Amino acid sequence: MNYFLSALTNRLKQFEQSRKYFERAVLAEPANADMYIERGNESAKVALTGGLEKKDADLQITNARIMYETAIAAQPSSYQGLTGLSIISLLQNNVRDAVKYGEAAVAANPNYAGAQYALAAAYSEASKSADGAQKSKLIGDSQKANLKAGLLDKPNLEGREVPDGKAAFRYFESGGRTLVMTSPK
């Protein structure tokens, strides 16, 4: 219940309430990987859309990384935690880690569109510093991952261009996560 209340109050921009429910949720269930992912997404979103000074935005991105890492510590097979780390690595210009975590996320769940989309972004970014055959391979791999993401989530991703880190995050934070809130019956 605290998980859902934290997500809801965050969406309502009641940040103090959201933090309170987050704390209660992790005290009740420290291995709740979804709560850490939700909190990581909150921090990354503030960093990307909050109009913060660079040092404050960097602090929020670092907090998001810590939350995704904690999600993986709580649940090592968390493909969403791995996807979050891939995206955060892109946002921190750590392309090698972005590819590593993106590949791990796809290996953990090849049918998760968010992982495929993040991997497409990671491969695309990696291709910018490669040359020759390696560059061609990375571009091809990026396009394949992007096409796979489009097949897995046709309404949201089919026909889209290969994303950058910010576009991958926007999808991950909104349409790329397992539903947090369900409609009442």
Residue pairs with C-beta under 8 A, 6 or more apart in sequence:
2 21
2 22
2 24
2 25
2 28
3 21
3 25
3 32
3 34
3 35
3 38
3 180
4 180
4 181
5 17
5 21
6 18
6 19
6 21
6 22
6 25
6 35
6 38
6 39
7 18
7 38
7 180
7 181
8 181
9 15
9 17
9 18
9 21
10 18
10 38
10 42
11 181
18 42
22 35
22 38
22 39
25 32
25 35
26 32
26 35
26 36
29 35
30 74
31 74
31 75
32 74
33 71
33 72
33 74
33 75
33 78
33 80
33 81
34 71
34 80
34 178
34 180
36 67
36 68
36 70
36 71
36 74
36 81
37 67
37 68
37 71
37 78
37 80
37 81
37 84
37 177
38 180
39 67
40 63
40 64
40 65
40 66
40 67
40 68
40 71
40 84
40 88
41 64
41 84
41 172
41 173
41 177
43 60
43 61
43 63
43 64
43 67
44 60
44 61
44 64
44 84
44 87
44 88
44 91
44 169
44 173
45 169
45 173
46 52
46 60
47 57
47 58
47 60
47 61
47 64
47 91
48 57
48 91
48 166
48 169
50 56
50 57
50 60
52 60
61 88
61 91
61 92
64 84
64 88
65 85
65 88
65 92
67 84
68 81
68 82
68 84
68 85
68 88
69 81
69 85
71 78
71 80
71 81
71 84
72 78
72 81
72 82
72 85
75 81
77 108
78 108
79 105
79 106
79 108
79 109
79 112
79 115
80 105
80 112
80 114
80 177
80 178
82 101
82 102
82 104
82 105
82 108
82 115
83 101
83 102
83 105
83 112
83 114
83 115
83 118
83 172
83 176
84 172
85 97
85 101
86 97
86 98
86 99
86 100
86 101
86 102
86 105
86 115
86 118
86 119
86 121
86 122
86 168
87 98
87 118
87 121
87 165
87 168
87 169
87 172
89 95
89 96
89 97
89 98
89 100
89 101
89 122
90 98
90 118
90 121
90 122
90 125
90 164
90 165
90 168
91 165
91 166
91 169
95 122
95 125
95 126
95 129
96 126
98 118
98 121
98 122
98 125
98 126
98 165
99 119
99 122
99 123
99 126
101 122
102 115
102 118
102 119
102 121
102 122
102 123
102 145
103 119
105 112
105 114
105 115
105 118
105 119
106 112
106 115
106 116
106 119
106 145
108 115
109 115
110 116
110 148
111 152
112 152
113 148
113 149
113 152
113 153
113 156
113 157
113 176
114 149
114 171
114 172
114 176
114 177
116 145
116 146
116 148
116 149
116 152
117 145
117 146
117 149
117 157
117 163
117 168
117 171
117 172
117 176
118 168
118 172
119 142
119 145
120 142
120 143
120 145
120 146
120 149
120 162
120 163
120 168
121 142
121 162
121 163
121 164
121 165
121 167
121 168
123 138
123 139
123 141
123 142
123 145
124 138
124 139
124 142
124 162
124 163
124 164
125 164
125 165
126 138
127 135
127 138
127 139
127 142
130 138
142 162
143 162
146 157
146 160
146 161
146 162
146 163
149 157
149 160
150 157
150 158
150 159
150 160
151 158
153 175
153 176
156 171
156 175
157 171
163 171
